[in-house]
Amino acid sequence: MDLVDVVKSCAEIPSFSSFEERIHPFIADFLSDIPGADVAKIADNNLVVTIPGVSSKKPVALTAHLDKINHFGRTYPEKLPVSLIEGRLIGQMDDAVGVGMCLYLGKEICLNDKISTEKRPTLLLLLSEMEESFGLKNHPHLLKNQGLHLGPQIGAKRIAAYLDENEMTPSVFVTIDTTPLFKERPGIALYTEHWEKTNIAPDADLLRKIEAIRSFFTEAYPSICLANGNNDYLEYGRYFGTPAKGNVPSMAIEPAIYPYHQQNEGVFVVNVERIGSLLVRFLAGFDFEFEGTSSAA
């Protein structure tokens, strides 16, 4: 499968908020031919996937949320509709784009013979439940147990605690989601300053790491839009972006989506493929030890 096919397959699965386990079998099957890949399920419907790389280095975390908003009600198709029209994928793309990208990159980085083994980091694919608050606010009757004991971004919170408890702290968190920032136009947004929304005061070490990341992407793709928004990247930044936790940087990279939080969301294929290319270069060439200057070339 190429990247677009993986995203399309993810979009077809009705993994609505609190029913994220519906996409778990597809993920396990897709990753089954990656040597050493381990898929761990943690409460309730979160997945933490480990794909071995260079063991002497800290892993790199790619994150996305498994849940889709249920715009169909109690009666929904077993296979959600997805189409490719005039260069856009149309369907339930939030966050099929992020999940598909994580899966594609996990396989691409591991199996691409153009990327040397010495440069390949261990990857953590952090696939979370309940990123969306829409269902809890607007139709809790469509969630399991009326959404009891669930909350927005509870999956990212649970995954962060799991990583900490199991000493699996990565060198960076890269969240892939979608953004309504561009309305009907194509575009790619980069979020890095999570402290603007989490009220954490960043110290010089975290700022240095964030600047290195931001420089990589702005040099690699000058048209990228520096912005900010709400998604799981905030939770990972809140939990790990402190001196006590190692000042781990958290970022999000997102293609334009329109309409947003509705049926028939559209994303531009050119944006999805561009992000895929950027992240392959990032994973294969960035200095995740943050000891020197990395080149986007």
Secondary structure, 3 states (H helix, E strand, C coil): CCHHHHHHHHHCCCCECCCHHHHHHHHHHHCCCCCCCEEEEECCCEEEEEECCECCCCCEEEEEECCECCCCCCCCCCCCCCEEECCEEEECCCCHHHHHHHHHHHHHHHHCCCCCHHHCECEEEEEECCCCCHHHHHCHHHCHHHHCCCCCCHHHHHHHHHHHHCCCCCCEEEEECCECCCCCCCCEEEECCCHHHHCCCCCHHHHHHHHHHHHHHHHHCCCCEEECCCCHHHHHHHHHCCHHHCCCCEEEEEEEEECCCCCCEEEEHHHHHHHHHHHHHHHHHCCCCCCCCCCCC
